């Protein structure tokens, strides 16, 4: 138990601040050496704070505004999509309160996607961040098509959210149709064997199952359900194409 020894030494050297520092450093060493019972370090535990619903909604709205402005024009259909989604998900009063707060902040401060994503990275699970991207693509598509600047901006946001390229391409394929689209959604090549297709589907079904999102935010829950349906649809298309049972 290196952390306790380090805490005691730290206390004798620098009193209470030294004890805290010693405990943190000792915990890190314990986990590196397998001394901890789980793979998470104390640093991960300390930064894995839950984001409040109000803060989450405000940051989500900020990312929405960045995507809406990405192509240099503000589409009324995209703005209506966001407003309707917030109202249907959170109720009119709560949605209006979030929009008022957002407008006040937007007047005083420049919105930074990098800063917002850094905040969310510390407070949300990876599965939730995947649903965020799905929601942002839905906004971009609200006016009928997803433009290249919007794709680039969402890809930039995905990078800030530490979402892997394969996951980004899978979500993009749910909105932008191209050759071998179903395979892209399942993150495999068309040359994959039938067993590899089935394995990919099982993995994607686990990754994108709504239960894995584990959030009280209704907008993200709905996005998880939509994305899970897209994974199922992609697998069914491949099943029909290959005659799989």
TORKOL-4160 file (C-alpha; in steps of 0.2 Angstrom, whole numbers, padded with zeros to 4 digits, m for minus):
245
<pt num="1" X="0000" Y="0000" Z="0000"/>
<pt num="2" X="0012" Y="0013" Z="m0006"/>
<pt num="3" X="m0001" Y="0027" Z="m0006"/>
<pt num="4" X="m0003" Y="0026" Z="0013"/>
<pt num="5" X="0016" Y="0026" Z="0016"/>
<pt num="6" X="0018" Y="0041" Z="0004"/>
<pt num="7" X="0004" Y="0050" Z="0013"/>
<pt num="8" X="0013" Y="0048" Z="0030"/>
<pt num="9" X="0029" Y="0054" Z="0023"/>
<pt num="10" X="0021" Y="0068" Z="0015"/>
<pt num="11" X="0013" Y="0073" Z="0031"/>
<pt num="12" X="0029" Y="0074" Z="0041"/>
<pt num="13" X="0037" Y="0084" Z="0027"/>
<pt num="14" X="0023" Y="0096" Z="0022"/>
<pt num="15" X="0009" Y="0092" Z="0034"/>
<pt num="16" X="m0008" Y="0091" Z="0027"/>
<pt num="17" X="m0005" Y="0097" Z="0009"/>
<pt num="18" X="0010" Y="0084" Z="0009"/>
<pt num="19" X="m0001" Y="0070" Z="0015"/>
<pt num="20" X="m0014" Y="0073" Z="0000"/>
<pt num="21" X="0000" Y="0075" Z="m0012"/>
<pt num="22" X="0008" Y="0059" Z="m0006"/>
<pt num="23" X="m0008" Y="0049" Z="m0006"/>
<pt num="24" X="m0012" Y="0054" Z="m0024"/>
<pt num="25" X="0006" Y="0050" Z="m0030"/>
<pt num="26" X="0006" Y="0034" Z="m0020"/>
<pt num="27" X="m0011" Y="0029" Z="m0028"/>
<pt num="28" X="m0004" Y="0032" Z="m0045"/>
<pt num="29" X="0011" Y="0021" Z="m0042"/>
<pt num="30" X="0000" Y="0007" Z="m0034"/>
<pt num="31" X="m0011" Y="0006" Z="m0049"/>
<pt num="32" X="0004" Y="0006" Z="m0061"/>
<pt num="33" X="0011" Y="m0009" Z="m0051"/>
<pt num="34" X="m0006" Y="m0018" Z="m0050"/>
<pt num="35" X="m0008" Y="m0014" Z="m0032"/>
<pt num="36" X="m0025" Y="m0007" Z="m0035"/>
<pt num="37" X="m0040" Y="m0018" Z="m0037"/>
<pt num="38" X="m0046" Y="m0010" Z="m0053"/>
<pt num="39" X="m0038" Y="m0003" Z="m0068"/>
<pt num="40" X="m0043" Y="0015" Z="m0065"/>
<pt num="41" X="m0031" Y="0027" Z="m0057"/>
<pt num="42" X="m0036" Y="0040" Z="m0044"/>
<pt num="43" X="m0034" Y="0054" Z="m0057"/>
<pt num="44" X="m0048" Y="0046" Z="m0067"/>
<pt num="45" X="m0059" Y="0044" Z="m0052"/>
<pt num="46" X="m0056" Y="0062" Z="m0047"/>
<pt num="47" X="m0060" Y="0069" Z="m0064"/>
<pt num="48" X="m0075" Y="0058" Z="m0067"/>
<pt num="49" X="m0088" Y="0070" Z="m0060"/>
<pt num="50" X="m0106" Y="0070" Z="m0066"/>
<pt num="51" X="m0111" Y="0085" Z="m0076"/>
<pt num="52" X="m0128" Y="0093" Z="m0070"/>
<pt num="53" X="m0142" Y="0092" Z="m0082"/>
<pt num="54" X="m0142" Y="0111" Z="m0084"/>
<pt num="55" X="m0124" Y="0112" Z="m0088"/>
<pt num="56" X="m0125" Y="0098" Z="m0100"/>
<pt num="57" X="m0140" Y="0106" Z="m0109"/>
<pt num="58" X="m0131" Y="0122" Z="m0110"/>
<pt num="59" X="m0115" Y="0114" Z="m0117"/>
<pt num="60" X="m0125" Y="0104" Z="m0129"/>
<pt num="61" X="m0134" Y="0119" Z="m0136"/>
<pt num="62" X="m0117" Y="0128" Z="m0138"/>
<pt num="63" X="m0111" Y="0114" Z="m0149"/>
<pt num="64" X="m0127" Y="0115" Z="m0159"/>
<pt num="65" X="m0124" Y="0133" Z="m0162"/>
<pt num="66" X="m0106" Y="0129" Z="m0168"/>
<pt num="67" X="m0112" Y="0116" Z="m0181"/>
<pt num="68" X="m0126" Y="0127" Z="m0187"/>
<pt num="69" X="m0114" Y="0141" Z="m0191"/>
<pt num="70" X="m0101" Y="0130" Z="m0198"/>
<pt num="71" X="m0105" Y="0133" Z="m0217"/>
<pt num="72" X="m0106" Y="0152" Z="m0215"/>
<pt num="73" X="m0125" Y="0153" Z="m0215"/>
<pt num="74" X="m0138" Y="0151" Z="m0201"/>
<pt num="75" X="m0152" Y="0139" Z="m0207"/>
<pt num="76" X="m0169" Y="0142" Z="m0200"/>
<pt num="77" X="m0173" Y="0124" Z="m0202"/>
<pt num="78" X="m0158" Y="0119" Z="m0192"/>
<pt num="79" X="m0162" Y="0131" Z="m0179"/>
<pt num="80" X="m0180" Y="0125" Z="m0178"/>
<pt num="81" X="m0174" Y="0107" Z="m0177"/>
<pt num="82" X="m0164" Y="0111" Z="m0161"/>
<pt num="83" X="m0178" Y="0122" Z="m0153"/>
<pt num="84" X="m0191" Y="0108" Z="m0157"/>
<pt num="85" X="m0180" Y="0095" Z="m0150"/>
<pt num="86" X="m0176" Y="0104" Z="m0134"/>
<pt num="87" X="m0194" Y="0108" Z="m0132"/>
<pt num="88" X="m0201" Y="0090" Z="m0135"/>
<pt num="89" X="m0187" Y="0083" Z="m0124"/>
<pt num="90" X="m0186" Y="0095" Z="m0109"/>
<pt num="91" X="m0202" Y="0104" Z="m0110"/>
<pt num="92" X="m0206" Y="0122" Z="m0116"/>
<pt num="93" X="m0201" Y="0131" Z="m0100"/>
<pt num="94" X="m0185" Y="0122" Z="m0097"/>
<pt num="95" X="m0180" Y="0124" Z="m0115"/>
<pt num="96" X="m0184" Y="0142" Z="m0115"/>
<pt num="97" X="m0173" Y="0145" Z="m0099"/>
<pt num="98" X="m0159" Y="0136" Z="m0107"/>
<pt num="99" X="m0160" Y="0146" Z="m0123"/>
<pt num="100" X="m0161" Y="0162" Z="m0112"/>
<pt num="101" X="m0145" Y="0158" Z="m0103"/>
<pt num="102" X="m0136" Y="0153" Z="m0119"/>
<pt num="103" X="m0140" Y="0169" Z="m0127"/>
<pt num="104" X="m0134" Y="0179" Z="m0112"/>
<pt num="105" X="m0117" Y="0169" Z="m0112"/>
<pt num="106" X="m0115" Y="0170" Z="m0131"/>
<pt num="107" X="m0116" Y="0189" Z="m0130"/>
<pt num="108" X="m0102" Y="0190" Z="m0117"/>
<pt num="109" X="m0090" Y="0176" Z="m0122"/>
<pt num="110" X="m0085" Y="0167" Z="m0138"/>
<pt num="111" X="m0090" Y="0149" Z="m0138"/>
<pt num="112" X="m0075" Y="0137" Z="m0139"/>
<pt num="113" X="m0078" Y="0119" Z="m0145"/>
<pt num="114" X="m0062" Y="0114" Z="m0138"/>
<pt num="115" X="m0065" Y="0120" Z="m0120"/>
<pt num="116" X="m0083" Y="0113" Z="m0120"/>
<pt num="117" X="m0077" Y="0096" Z="m0125"/>
<pt num="118" X="m0063" Y="0096" Z="m0112"/>
<pt num="119" X="m0076" Y="0099" Z="m0099"/>
<pt num="120" X="m0087" Y="0085" Z="m0106"/>
<pt num="121" X="m0073" Y="0073" Z="m0107"/>
<pt num="122" X="m0070" Y="0074" Z="m0089"/>
<pt num="123" X="m0089" Y="0072" Z="m0084"/>
<pt num="124" X="m0096" Y="0060" Z="m0097"/>
<pt num="125" X="m0093" Y="0042" Z="m0103"/>
<pt num="126" X="m0087" Y="0038" Z="m0121"/>
<pt num="127" X="m0105" Y="0031" Z="m0125"/>
<pt num="128" X="m0113" Y="0048" Z="m0121"/>
<pt num="129" X="m0100" Y="0057" Z="m0132"/>
<pt num="130" X="m0104" Y="0045" Z="m0147"/>
<pt num="131" X="m0123" Y="0050" Z="m0145"/>
<pt num="132" X="m0118" Y="0069" Z="m0145"/>
<pt num="133" X="m0110" Y="0067" Z="m0162"/>
<pt num="134" X="m0125" Y="0058" Z="m0168"/>
<pt num="135" X="m0136" Y="0072" Z="m0162"/>
<pt num="136" X="m0125" Y="0085" Z="m0171"/>
<pt num="137" X="m0126" Y="0076" Z="m0187"/>
<pt num="138" X="m0145" Y="0076" Z="m0185"/>
<pt num="139" X="m0144" Y="0095" Z="m0184"/>
<pt num="140" X="m0133" Y="0097" Z="m0199"/>
<pt num="141" X="m0145" Y="0086" Z="m0209"/>
<pt num="142" X="m0161" Y="0096" Z="m0204"/>
<pt num="143" X="m0160" Y="0107" Z="m0219"/>
<pt num="144" X="m0159" Y="0092" Z="m0231"/>
<pt num="145" X="m0141" Y="0089" Z="m0233"/>
<pt num="146" X="m0125" Y="0089" Z="m0223"/>
<pt num="147" X="m0112" Y="0101" Z="m0231"/>
<pt num="148" X="m0093" Y="0098" Z="m0231"/>
<pt num="149" X="m0090" Y="0112" Z="m0219"/>
<pt num="150" X="m0102" Y="0104" Z="m0207"/>
<pt num="151" X="m0094" Y="0087" Z="m0208"/>
<pt num="152" X="m0077" Y="0095" Z="m0205"/>
<pt num="153" X="m0083" Y="0104" Z="m0190"/>
<pt num="154" X="m0091" Y="0089" Z="m0182"/>
<pt num="155" X="m0075" Y="0079" Z="m0186"/>
<pt num="156" X="m0066" Y="0093" Z="m0177"/>
<pt num="157" X="m0078" Y="0091" Z="m0162"/>
<pt num="158" X="m0076" Y="0072" Z="m0162"/>
<pt num="159" X="m0057" Y="0075" Z="m0161"/>
<pt num="160" X="m0059" Y="0086" Z="m0146"/>
<pt num="161" X="m0071" Y="0073" Z="m0138"/>
<pt num="162" X="m0058" Y="0060" Z="m0141"/>
<pt num="163" X="m0069" Y="0049" Z="m0152"/>
<pt num="164" X="m0060" Y="0037" Z="m0163"/>
<pt num="165" X="m0060" Y="0039" Z="m0182"/>
<pt num="166" X="m0069" Y="0022" Z="m0185"/>
<pt num="167" X="m0083" Y="0027" Z="m0173"/>
<pt num="168" X="m0084" Y="0044" Z="m0181"/>
<pt num="169" X="m0085" Y="0036" Z="m0199"/>
<pt num="170" X="m0098" Y="0024" Z="m0193"/>
<pt num="171" X="m0110" Y="0038" Z="m0186"/>
<pt num="172" X="m0107" Y="0049" Z="m0202"/>
<pt num="173" X="m0112" Y="0034" Z="m0213"/>
<pt num="174" X="m0129" Y="0034" Z="m0204"/>
<pt num="175" X="m0132" Y="0051" Z="m0211"/>
<pt num="176" X="m0122" Y="0052" Z="m0227"/>
<pt num="177" X="m0126" Y="0038" Z="m0239"/>
<pt num="178" X="m0111" Y="0030" Z="m0249"/>
<pt num="179" X="m0105" Y="0014" Z="m0256"/>
<pt num="180" X="m0105" Y="0000" Z="m0244"/>
<pt num="181" X="m0114" Y="0011" Z="m0231"/>
<pt num="182" X="m0120" Y="m0004" Z="m0220"/>
<pt num="183" X="m0103" Y="m0011" Z="m0219"/>
<pt num="184" X="m0096" Y="0006" Z="m0213"/>
<pt num="185" X="m0109" Y="0008" Z="m0200"/>
<pt num="186" X="m0103" Y="m0009" Z="m0193"/>
<pt num="187" X="m0085" Y="m0003" Z="m0195"/>
<pt num="188" X="m0080" Y="m0018" Z="m0206"/>
<pt num="189" X="m0075" Y="m0020" Z="m0225"/>
<pt num="190" X="m0086" Y="m0028" Z="m0238"/>
<pt num="191" X="m0074" Y="m0042" Z="m0239"/>
<pt num="192" X="m0077" Y="m0047" Z="m0221"/>
<pt num="193" X="m0082" Y="m0065" Z="m0219"/>
<pt num="194" X="m0100" Y="m0070" Z="m0213"/>
<pt num="195" X="m0093" Y="m0074" Z="m0195"/>
<pt num="196" X="m0084" Y="m0057" Z="m0195"/>
<pt num="197" X="m0100" Y="m0048" Z="m0200"/>
<pt num="198" X="m0110" Y="m0057" Z="m0186"/>
<pt num="199" X="m0096" Y="m0053" Z="m0173"/>
<pt num="200" X="m0096" Y="m0035" Z="m0179"/>
<pt num="201" X="m0114" Y="m0033" Z="m0176"/>
<pt num="202" X="m0113" Y="m0041" Z="m0159"/>
<pt num="203" X="m0099" Y="m0029" Z="m0154"/>
<pt num="204" X="m0109" Y="m0014" Z="m0161"/>
<pt num="205" X="m0125" Y="m0019" Z="m0153"/>
<pt num="206" X="m0116" Y="m0019" Z="m0136"/>
<pt num="207" X="m0107" Y="m0003" Z="m0139"/>
<pt num="208" X="m0122" Y="0007" Z="m0145"/>
<pt num="209" X="m0136" Y="m0001" Z="m0134"/>
<pt num="210" X="m0146" Y="0013" Z="m0126"/>
<pt num="211" X="m0143" Y="0005" Z="m0109"/>
<pt num="212" X="m0124" Y="0008" Z="m0110"/>
<pt num="213" X="m0127" Y="0027" Z="m0112"/>
<pt num="214" X="m0132" Y="0028" Z="m0093"/>
<pt num="215" X="m0138" Y="0046" Z="m0093"/>
<pt num="216" X="m0153" Y="0055" Z="m0087"/>
<pt num="217" X="m0152" Y="0067" Z="m0102"/>
<pt num="218" X="m0167" Y="0063" Z="m0113"/>
<pt num="219" X="m0160" Y="0070" Z="m0129"/>
<pt num="220" X="m0145" Y="0058" Z="m0128"/>
<pt num="221" X="m0156" Y="0044" Z="m0123"/>
<pt num="222" X="m0167" Y="0047" Z="m0139"/>
<pt num="223" X="m0151" Y="0048" Z="m0150"/>
<pt num="224" X="m0145" Y="0031" Z="m0143"/>
<pt num="225" X="m0161" Y="0023" Z="m0148"/>
<pt num="226" X="m0160" Y="0030" Z="m0165"/>
<pt num="227" X="m0142" Y="0025" Z="m0167"/>
<pt num="228" X="m0145" Y="0007" Z="m0161"/>
<pt num="229" X="m0159" Y="0006" Z="m0174"/>
<pt num="230" X="m0147" Y="0011" Z="m0188"/>
<pt num="231" X="m0135" Y="m0003" Z="m0182"/>
<pt num="232" X="m0149" Y="m0016" Z="m0183"/>
<pt num="233" X="m0155" Y="m0009" Z="m0200"/>
<pt num="234" X="m0137" Y="m0010" Z="m0207"/>
<pt num="235" X="m0135" Y="m0028" Z="m0201"/>
<pt num="236" X="m0152" Y="m0033" Z="m0208"/>
<pt num="237" X="m0147" Y="m0026" Z="m0225"/>
<pt num="238" X="m0131" Y="m0036" Z="m0225"/>
<pt num="239" X="m0141" Y="m0052" Z="m0220"/>
<pt num="240" X="m0153" Y="m0049" Z="m0234"/>
<pt num="241" X="m0138" Y="m0046" Z="m0246"/>
<pt num="242" X="m0129" Y="m0062" Z="m0241"/>
<pt num="243" X="m0144" Y="m0073" Z="m0236"/>
<pt num="244" X="m0138" Y="m0074" Z="m0218"/>
<pt num="245" X="m0150" Y="m0081" Z="m0205"/>
